[in-house]
Amino acid sequence: MKSPFILFFSLVLFTNIILAQEASQWRGKDRDGIYDEKGLLKSWPAEGPKLLWHYDNLGDGHGSASVVAHEKIYVAGAANGKGSLFAFTLDGKLAWSSPYGDEWTESFPGTRTTPLVNDGKVYIMSALGKIACFSSDLGKQLWSVDIMKDYDGRNITWGVTENLLIDGDKLFCTAGGVKNNVIALNKNTGKLIWSNPGNGEVSAYCSPMLITLPARKIVVTMTEKSILGLDAETGKKLWSQEQTNQWAVHANTPIYNNGYLYCVSGYGCGGVMLKLSADGTSFEKAWKNASLDSRMGGMVLLNGKIYGLGDQIKGLHCIDWKTGNELAFDKMNNKFGSIISADGMIYTYDESGEVALIEPILTGFKKISGFKVPFGSAQHWAHPVIENGRLYVRHGNSLMVYDIRK
């Protein structure tokens, strides 16, 4: 019989291995905007929750922070056309910063994406198509790939904007080439594992998601005119569905739940619900809804209802997951923005700079509290992040950290 000490040590070791392999990434561990937190405030003072610290020298950027529990905070920014990856301690001290090359300087300059942290490494992709991998402890660059040069990728109007996805040893991204459209790289070396031509379309600002089924894992993303489903292991294209709007912008990560896949786009396009076959190789269209057309703020699924901030019909929408019927709508501040959820509450961050705390109720939702972020520059486009009772809000050159625990 093993001693209690050995059993305890084995449990701690196993837990640490699992945590090291989990990704800290865009919109939480499942990329669905739901943060597994408890014991959070259900209302805020008029001035907002307590501001613990802020850092105001990130440079230009619209990507969120990636927070590794009990370790570090990672975020990217650009200055003078050069991108850098920053690592902070949890109390706001700069641990290291590492440059990774040229960044976007045209319309809405700065970094676009959220660092992806997995197994001791941090990954970032520039708006010009460079993917760089760093050690998470010291910020040493380990490898880099240029998807424009190495895989004949094509850039898009506002720069490639994709939060990288990881599964096992595979790092997925949309190169946007005619031949190399969606690719999987080895996360340790950057070498190509597979490539698929997709529908030969350019990328569409979409960050892919992973569906795990009994028969296979599926990578789902949206390109210029299509929703794509690919086998994660082989790269084989399983199916595609037309999805179009006037600017070929499909910036929201899809949501999957219990056999159903919801994809939504802005500029009046709206959302479509697809019912996947049991093995994931085909689908049927369940419904369409045009009233909720989030441009790039994501959506959350809570208690059978989809919540999101609209684009052409601005305000907070509540849509029934099963039918697509709109259950509730409120103009709020008549702004588009991003949305996340934790501890049963909804958090929005709109283009006016207001962070709002909203309670879902039987008939829809009720705004409880709100405050304007006091620091930062340019657009309010980065999605908020919640980790260990703290709310992280990035506004251009500033990162603000709030205590939202009871």
C-alpha positions in Angstrom: 0.0 0.0 0.0 1.4 3.4 -1.0 2.0 5.9 1.8 -0.3 9.0 2.0 2.7 11.2 1.1 3.4 9.2 -2.1 -0.3 9.4 -3.1 -0.4 13.1 -2.4 2.9 13.7 -4.4 1.5 11.7 -7.3 -1.7 13.6 -7.3 0.1 17.0 -7.3 2.4 15.9 -10.0 -0.5 14.6 -12.2 -2.4 17.8 -11.6 0.6 20.0 -12.6 1.1 18.0 -15.8 -2.5 18.5 -16.7 -2.4 22.2 -16.0 0.8 22.6 -18.0 -0.8 21.0 -21.0 -4.0 23.1 -20.8 -4.0 26.2 -23.0 -4.4 29.7 -21.6 -6.0 31.4 -24.6 -8.5 33.5 -26.4 -11.9 33.6 -24.6 -11.1 31.1 -21.9 -10.2 27.4 -21.8 -13.0 26.4 -24.2 -12.8 29.5 -26.3 -16.5 30.2 -25.6 -16.2 33.2 -23.4 -17.3 31.3 -20.3 -14.8 31.6 -17.3 -15.1 29.0 -14.6 -15.1 31.3 -11.6 -17.1 31.4 -8.4 -17.6 33.9 -5.6 -17.6 37.0 -7.7 -19.3 40.3 -6.9 -22.9 40.5 -8.0 -22.8 44.3 -8.1 -20.2 47.0 -8.3 -19.7 50.5 -6.7 -20.6 53.4 -9.1 -16.9 53.9 -9.8 -16.5 50.2 -10.6 -14.7 47.4 -8.7 -11.3 48.1 -7.1 -8.5 48.8 -9.5 -5.5 46.7 -8.4 -2.9 47.9 -10.9 -2.5 49.1 -14.5 0.3 49.2 -17.0 0.3 51.9 -19.6 3.2 51.2 -22.0 2.0 48.3 -24.1 1.9 50.3 -27.3 -0.8 49.9 -29.9 -2.9 46.7 -29.8 -6.4 45.2 -29.7 -5.6 41.7 -28.4 -6.6 40.5 -24.9 -4.4 39.3 -22.1 -3.7 35.6 -21.5 -3.5 34.8 -17.8 -1.9 31.6 -16.5 -3.2 30.8 -13.0 -0.7 31.5 -10.2 2.1 32.3 -12.8 2.1 35.2 -15.3 0.1 37.4 -17.6 1.0 37.7 -21.3 -0.1 40.4 -23.7 1.2 41.8 -27.0 1.7 45.4 -28.1 3.4 47.4 -30.9 5.4 50.6 -31.0 7.0 52.2 -34.1 5.7 49.3 -36.2 7.4 46.6 -34.1 5.5 44.0 -32.1 6.6 42.8 -28.7 5.3 40.1 -26.3 5.1 41.2 -22.6 5.0 39.0 -19.5 3.9 40.3 -16.2 3.8 38.9 -12.7 0.4 38.7 -11.1 1.1 41.9 -9.1 1.9 43.9 -12.2 5.7 43.8 -12.4 7.1 43.4 -15.9 8.9 40.1 -16.0 10.2 40.3 -19.6 9.4 41.6 -23.0 10.5 40.1 -26.3 10.3 41.6 -29.8 8.9 39.4 -32.6 9.1 41.6 -35.7 7.0 44.0 -37.8 3.4 44.7 -36.9 0.4 46.4 -38.6 0.8 50.2 -39.1 -2.2 50.9 -41.4 -5.9 51.2 -40.4 -6.2 50.6 -36.7 -2.5 50.0 -36.1 -1.2 47.5 -33.5 -1.3 43.9 -32.5 -4.5 41.9 -33.1 -4.2 38.6 -31.2 -4.2 37.1 -27.7 -1.0 35.1 -26.8 -1.6 31.4 -26.6 0.2 29.7 -23.7 0.7 25.9 -23.6 3.2 23.5 -22.0 5.8 26.2 -21.2 5.6 28.0 -24.5 3.8 31.2 -25.7 2.6 31.6 -29.3 1.7 34.9 -31.0 0.8 35.7 -34.6 1.4 39.2 -36.1 -1.1 40.9 -38.4 1.5 40.4 -41.1 1.4 36.6 -40.7 4.4 35.8 -38.6 3.9 33.1 -36.0 6.5 33.2 -33.2 7.0 30.8 -30.3 8.7 31.8 -27.1 9.6 30.1 -23.8 7.1 31.3 -21.2 9.7 31.6 -18.4 12.3 33.8 -20.0 10.8 35.0 -23.2 13.4 33.3 -25.5 12.2 32.9 -29.1 12.3 29.2 -30.0 11.0 29.3 -33.6 9.1 31.4 -36.1 7.2 30.8 -39.3 6.0 33.4 -41.9 2.7 32.1 -43.4 2.9 34.7 -46.2 6.3 33.6 -47.4 6.4 30.0 -46.3 2.9 29.0 -47.2 1.9 31.5 -49.9 -0.6 33.1 -47.6 -2.5 36.2 -48.5 -3.2 39.1 -46.2 -6.5 40.9 -45.8 -7.9 44.4 -45.5 -7.1 45.0 -41.8 -4.4 42.5 -41.3 -4.7 38.8 -40.4 -6.4 38.5 -37.1 -6.5 35.0 -35.7 -6.1 33.7 -32.2 -4.1 30.5 -32.6 -5.6 27.1 -31.6 -3.7 24.1 -30.1 -4.5 20.4 -29.7 -1.9 17.9 -28.6 1.2 18.7 -30.7 -0.8 20.6 -33.4 -1.0 24.3 -33.8 -3.8 25.4 -36.2 -4.1 28.5 -38.3 -5.6 29.8 -41.5 -2.8 30.8 -43.9 -5.3 31.9 -46.5 -3.4 30.5 -49.5 -5.0 28.8 -52.5 -3.1 25.6 -51.8 -2.2 26.0 -48.1 -5.5 27.4 -46.8 -5.7 25.9 -43.3 -2.6 24.4 -41.9 -1.4 22.5 -38.8 2.1 23.1 -37.5 4.1 21.1 -34.9 3.9 23.3 -31.8 7.5 22.4 -30.8 9.2 23.0 -34.1 6.9 25.0 -36.3 7.2 22.3 -39.0 4.2 21.5 -41.2 2.0 18.5 -40.1 -0.8 18.9 -42.7 -2.2 21.4 -45.1 -5.7 21.7 -46.7 -6.8 23.9 -49.6 -10.2 24.5 -48.0 -12.3 26.5 -50.5 -9.2 28.5 -51.6 -10.5 31.7 -49.8 -8.6 34.3 -47.8 -8.9 34.2 -44.0 -11.7 36.2 -42.4 -10.4 37.4 -39.0 -11.9 34.2 -37.4 -10.2 32.3 -34.6 -10.9 28.5 -35.0 -12.5 26.2 -32.4 -12.1 22.5 -31.7 -15.0 20.0 -31.5 -14.3 16.7 -29.8 -16.6 13.9 -31.0 -16.4 10.1 -30.3 -15.3 9.5 -33.9 -12.9 12.4 -34.4 -11.9 15.9 -33.5 -13.0 18.7 -35.9 -11.4 22.1 -36.5 -14.1 24.7 -37.4 -13.3 28.1 -38.8 -14.7 30.7 -41.2 -12.9 32.0 -44.3 -14.0 34.7 -46.8 -17.3 33.1 -47.8 -17.5 29.8 -45.9 -17.7 27.9 -42.7 -15.2 25.0 -42.8 -15.1 21.8 -40.9 -11.8 19.8 -41.1 -10.6 16.6 -39.5 -8.1 17.8 -36.8 -5.9 14.7 -37.2 -5.6 14.5 -41.0 -6.6 17.9 -42.2 -9.3 16.4 -44.5 -12.1 18.8 -45.3 -15.3 17.2 -44.1 -17.9 19.9 -45.1 -18.4 23.6 -45.8 -21.4 26.0 -45.5 -21.7 29.4 -47.3 -21.4 32.4 -44.9 -21.1 35.9 -46.5 -21.3 39.5 -45.7 -20.2 42.7 -47.5 -16.7 42.9 -46.0 -15.8 39.2 -45.7 -15.4 39.7 -41.9 -16.3 36.6 -39.8 -14.4 37.4 -36.6 -16.4 35.4 -34.0 -15.3 32.0 -32.9 -18.2 29.5 -33.3 -19.9 27.8 -30.4 -20.6 24.1 -30.2 -23.0 22.4 -27.8 -24.4 18.8 -27.8 -24.3 18.2 -31.5 -25.2 21.8 -32.6 -22.8 24.4 -34.0 -23.6 28.1 -34.0 -21.8 30.6 -36.3 -22.5 34.3 -36.4 -21.1 37.2 -38.4 -21.7 41.0 -38.4 -22.7 43.6 -41.0 -26.2 42.2 -41.1 -25.3 38.6 -41.8 -26.4 37.1 -38.5 -26.1 33.6 -37.3 -26.8 30.0 -38.5 -27.3 26.9 -36.5 -25.9 23.6 -37.9 -26.8 20.2 -36.6 -23.8 18.0 -37.0 -24.0 14.3 -37.8 -22.8 11.9 -35.0 -19.5 11.4 -36.7 -19.1 15.0 -37.7 -18.8 14.4 -41.4 -22.0 16.2 -42.4 -24.6 18.6 -41.2 -28.2 19.9 -41.5 -29.2 23.6 -41.2 -31.4 23.9 -38.1 -32.2 27.7 -38.2 -31.0 31.1 -39.2 -31.3 34.4 -37.3 -30.3 37.9 -38.6 -31.2 40.0 -35.6 -28.0 39.1 -33.6 -25.1 40.0 -35.9 -22.1 40.4 -33.6 -19.3 41.9 -35.6 -16.3 40.8 -33.5 -17.5 40.7 -29.9 -18.3 37.0 -29.6 -21.3 35.5 -27.8 -22.0 33.3 -24.8 -24.4 30.4 -24.2 -26.1 30.3 -20.8 -29.0 28.1 -19.8 -30.1 27.5 -23.4 -29.9 31.1 -24.5 -27.4 32.9 -26.7 -26.3 36.4 -25.6 -24.4 38.9 -27.8 -24.1 42.5 -28.8 -25.4 43.3 -32.3 -23.8 45.3 -35.1 -26.5 46.7 -37.3 -29.2 46.3 -34.6 -26.9 47.6 -31.8 -27.7 46.5 -28.2 -27.8 43.3 -26.2 -29.7 40.4 -27.8 -31.0 37.1 -26.2 -31.6 34.3 -28.7 -33.1 30.9 -28.0 -30.5 28.2 -28.7 -33.0 25.6 -30.0 -35.2 27.8 -32.2 -33.2 31.0 -33.0 -36.1 33.1 -31.9 -35.2 36.4 -30.2 -36.3 36.3 -26.6 -35.2 39.8 -25.4 -33.4 42.9 -26.7 -32.2 46.1 -25.1 -30.5 49.0 -26.8 -28.2 49.4 -23.7 -25.8 52.1 -24.8 -26.5 51.5 -28.5 -22.9 50.3 -29.0 -21.4 47.2 -30.3 -18.8 45.4 -28.1 -17.6 42.1 -26.6 -19.3 39.7 -24.1 -18.1 37.1 -21.7 -19.6 35.3 -18.6 -18.5 34.1 -15.2 -20.4 32.9 -12.0 -23.7 33.2 -13.7 -23.3 36.8 -14.7 -22.7 38.5 -18.1 -19.9 41.1 -18.6 -19.9 43.4 -21.7 -17.3 45.9 -22.8 -18.5 48.2 -25.5 -16.9 50.7 -27.9 -17.7 53.6 -25.6 -15.4 52.1 -23.0 -18.1 50.9 -20.6 -17.7 47.6 -18.7 -21.2 46.4 -17.6 -22.3 43.7 -15.3 -25.6 42.1 -16.4 -27.8 39.5 -14.7 -29.6 36.9 -16.9 -33.2 36.6 -15.8 -36.1 34.5 -16.9 -37.4 37.2 -19.3 -34.0 38.1 -20.7 -31.5 40.2 -18.7 -31.0 43.1 -16.3 -28.1 45.6 -16.1 -26.8 45.8 -12.6 -23.6 47.9 -12.7 -21.3 49.7 -15.1 -18.2 51.9 -15.2 -15.9 53.5 -17.8 -12.3 52.3 -18.0 -10.0 55.2 -17.0 -6.9 54.5 -19.0 -5.8 53.5 -22.4 -6.0 54.7 -26.0 -7.8 54.1 -29.3 -10.6 51.5 -29.8 -12.2 49.5 -27.0 -11.9 46.2 -28.9 -10.0 43.7 -26.7 -12.2 41.2 -25.0 -12.1 41.2 -21.2 -10.6 38.2 -19.3 -11.5 36.8 -15.9 -9.0 34.7 -13.9 -8.8 33.9 -10.1 -11.3 36.7 -9.2 -9.7 39.3 -11.3 -11.0 41.2 -14.3 -8.5 42.1 -17.0 -9.4 44.9 -19.4 -7.1 45.9 -22.2 -7.6 49.3 -23.8 -4.9 50.1 -26.4 -1.7 50.8 -24.6 -3.1 50.0 -21.2 -3.9 46.9 -19.2 -6.1 47.3 -16.2 -6.7 44.7 -13.5 -9.7 44.8 -11.2 -10.6 42.8 -8.1 -14.1 41.4 -8.6 -14.2 38.9 -5.8 -16.8 39.1 -3.0 
